[in-house]
């Protein structure tokens, strides 16, 4: 009672400043645990009214060093309250109590590379919070910092997206130690199989719009499943006109793997020699990025099972595990260079119709807001993909549909496209090279014509939509001629009438 009454007189009229680790100056008078009660009484004596004086005096006469420590702690609380109040005034009446605070964080350090992090004991997982920021906000008192850092756990920190397990023990140098999983899966991954969920109606309709072909749509669903639970070895290629929904598809993918496990880049990635952004991710999207010839080697390297990671000012790290699936999206039909036998790119047969031809602006906005703010939205999409996975496509075999052939065609040089067009017209049994050259100049106004060897080399590697050869260079009646295969023989009038049921 006496202590409480004495402290009530320690109001804002007294100037308080810290002294060392355990003391204070109150209006210039030094207050330590040894003298706190007596010194504070002498300082406040003139302020004490007669009603409280007897109780306070009795407390002072009997006070011990423990009482002195309690007084100093009370002054410390008063001092902090004043600092907090002054800070509120400085930052414009914001409540500093709402500043981010997090309890239950334990510092950890990787014994192999020395990298530090935080383990959240409340959630039993690695924390996404920045270690350096956390460390800077530790109490300034050295002893307090030392006590906190004494709890640092030495162990192994590994990125393993193929398990939801965040902590386990493992053997290392004949010792049992902790191994922390630095992969932070999205919340929807922790569903229970018997939990009910609503069908994601908008997503289903959206996918039907974006990928009209049922077979190709099933491939996309299987690709998404593999993206979440394993790794696709082929790059998903989305090429169509603007406004079809490619960016929405990428954002759905981002939420499926979790924002912390996603990266998006443009052409700038291929212009740089550095590739550290690929490390410990699940999905990398290249938006508005063409598959240019000069990028092909790097595309090939980043889809390997292991990757070389290079960061400015750091040593090159080779043989790092690659956990990424990749998406390429752009709006340009004639700038993507894909070879007939390319094993890296799965070109999806997506629509050229605008998304707003099927959905209203309001429907699109409602879905995008739900995707961002309602966890059940991405959870239902994830569950739908899991339940509709067919396991009928291999993750290392590319999907080759009509769009694949179209991109290949438009990546050809002009003379190659001309030869393909001539053959597919099915107008003549064969074409002499001289006449072919004249026809090329007439149609394109170009005079540069390749050698017969170059033409044959092209015909040896080019395959049509069904994977079949289209023509050869043959000697016919003494002339070098372009001779289409039987599939591209001249269509007779009877065949035309049969085709059109005339």
HELIX and SHEET records of a PDB file:
HELIX    1   1 UNK A    2  UNK A    7  1                                   6    
HELIX    2   2 UNK A   36  UNK A   44  1                                   9    
HELIX    3   3 UNK A   45  UNK A   47  5                                   3    
HELIX    4   4 UNK A   50  UNK A   62  1                                  13    
HELIX    5   5 UNK A   65  UNK A   90  1                                  26    
HELIX    6   6 UNK A   96  UNK A   98  5                                   3    
HELIX    7   7 UNK A  131  UNK A  136  1                                   6    
HELIX    8   8 UNK A  142  UNK A  149  1                                   8    
HELIX    9   9 UNK A  187  UNK A  190  5                                   4    
HELIX   10  10 UNK A  201  UNK A  210  1                                  10    
HELIX   11  11 UNK A  214  UNK A  229  1                                  16    
HELIX   12  12 UNK A  246  UNK A  257  1                                  12    
HELIX   13  13 UNK A  259  UNK A  261  5                                   3    
HELIX   14  14 UNK A  268  UNK A  271  1                                   4    
HELIX   15  15 UNK A  276  UNK A  278  5                                   3    
HELIX   16  16 UNK A  293  UNK A  295  5                                   3    
HELIX   17  17 UNK A  296  UNK A  302  1                                   7    
HELIX   18  18 UNK A  355  UNK A  357  5                                   3    
HELIX   19  19 UNK A  361  UNK A  373  1                                  13    
HELIX   20  20 UNK A  375  UNK A  387  1                                  13    
HELIX   21  21 UNK A  402  UNK A  410  1                                   9    
HELIX   22  22 UNK A  414  UNK A  425  1                                  12    
HELIX   23  23 UNK A  433  UNK A  444  1                                  12    
HELIX   24  24 UNK A  452  UNK A  461  1                                  10    
HELIX   25  25 UNK A  486  UNK A  488  5                                   3    
HELIX   26  26 UNK A  493  UNK A  499  1                                   7    
SHEET    1   A 3 UNK A  16  UNK A  19  0                                        
SHEET    2   A 3 UNK A  23  UNK A  26 -1                                        
SHEET    3   A 3 UNK A  29  UNK A  31 -1                                        
SHEET    1   B 6 UNK A 125  UNK A 126  0                                        
SHEET    2   B 6 UNK A 116  UNK A 120 -1                                        
SHEET    3   B 6 UNK A 105  UNK A 110 -1                                        
SHEET    4   B 6 UNK A 153  UNK A 158  1                                        
SHEET    5   B 6 UNK A 175  UNK A 181  1                                        
SHEET    6   B 6 UNK A 167  UNK A 172 -1                                        
SHEET    1   C 5 UNK A 262  UNK A 265  0                                        
SHEET    2   C 5 UNK A 283  UNK A 287  1                                        
SHEET    3   C 5 UNK A 325  UNK A 330  1                                        
SHEET    4   C 5 UNK A 235  UNK A 239  1                                        
SHEET    5   C 5 UNK A 345  UNK A 347  1                                        
SHEET    1   D 2 UNK A 306  UNK A 309  0                                        
SHEET    2   D 2 UNK A 317  UNK A 321 -1                                        
SHEET    1   E 3 UNK A 431  UNK A 432  0                                        
SHEET    2   E 3 UNK A 479  UNK A 484 -1                                        
SHEET    3   E 3 UNK A 471  UNK A 476 -1                                        
END                                                                             
